[in-house]
Amino acid sequence: MGYGLKSEIAISREVATLIASGTNYRSHPRFRHAVAHYCESMSQPTPSGWPIWKLLNRFTRYFAVYVLIHNYFSWREYGETHPSAAVLQKQSGLSPRQTINLVNALKAGRLVTVESLANDRRIKLLRPSPEIIREIGRSMLAYIEAEGMLSGDNSRARQVAGHPDLLGDVICHCARFVRAHGTVIHPFPRILSLASRDCGYLLLVTLMAAHYRRLDGRSPITLSTNALAKRYDTSASHVANVLRDLKDSGEFSCDRNGLLEHLSADLIDEFETWSACEMLHYTALADAALERGASRQYRHQSGHKDVMAG
């Protein structure tokens, strides 16, 4: 399957069209406000309890769970390959042992359950919980909400947020789009570079949130290494490495109090164009999922007629 973040990839016509449409989308008078709302939503501190964010702040693990969700919905709704651990091992981008360790951690946190096919109990299926679907789809949903601020219609976001199966279907078709046309992120090298690093995307949206707060005269976000490490329950040394690279490239600086001093115009421009593309992309996927959902009963809570627990 054509998943993953390869260093070089041709931009498909579909992705190029999305970028052109996204560039035009930025002219909306409330666009910056919508992107700021997205950044605030995505940069909330790590919640207490089971460390789901700590598990997923490593990009490779996030991607593996993204594939797991795709596999489950592709099988359940569209009759594709059984979503087994063996299939995931071939597609996750992790080593076979790393994949099994991840699945075991998800099972321990009750984020994934193992079910047996009713007509062949030897076949074990990996079923994602509503909680892990919402976490993997958090950025998608936040962009759908942001687009609703521009269109004045939040009903789409409310419906997708209220039905994990709808969001799972969006994730499934997002993965299908990547397989057919390539990723939307590849034409944005700064975003791609940060997203490929552990906790990198969360750090990026936090810098952007700090930028918008400064523009609006709102209370600042402390961007010191220790504050960000605590915010996202991650290694201070890792945060320091990411920030140092941004400083060395002239993209970012903060003052002695850890408050934003500079964010490069090129990084801001790239992030805003990326955000416009993401709003359009996920909104289109959500609309298609809602249209499909109208003709079938969502059943994540009740399971699937072809599976048995255990």
Buried (B, 14 or more C-beta within 10 A) or exposed (E): EEBBBEEEBEBBEBBEEBBEBBEEBBEBEEBBBBBBBBBBBBBBEBEEEEBBBBBBBBBBBBBBBBBBBBBBBBBBBEEBEBBBBEBBBEBBBBEEEBBBEBBEBBEEBEBBBBBBBEEEEEBBBBBBBBBBBBBBBBBBBBBBBBBBBBBEEBEBBEBBBEBBBBBBBBBBBBBBBBEEBBBBBBBBEBBBBBBBBBBBBBBBBBBBBBBBBBEEEEEBBBBBBEBBBBBBBBBBEBBBBBBEBBEEEEBBBBEEEBBBEEBBEEBBEBBBBBBBBBBBBBBBBBBEBBEEBEEEEBEBEEBBEBBEEE
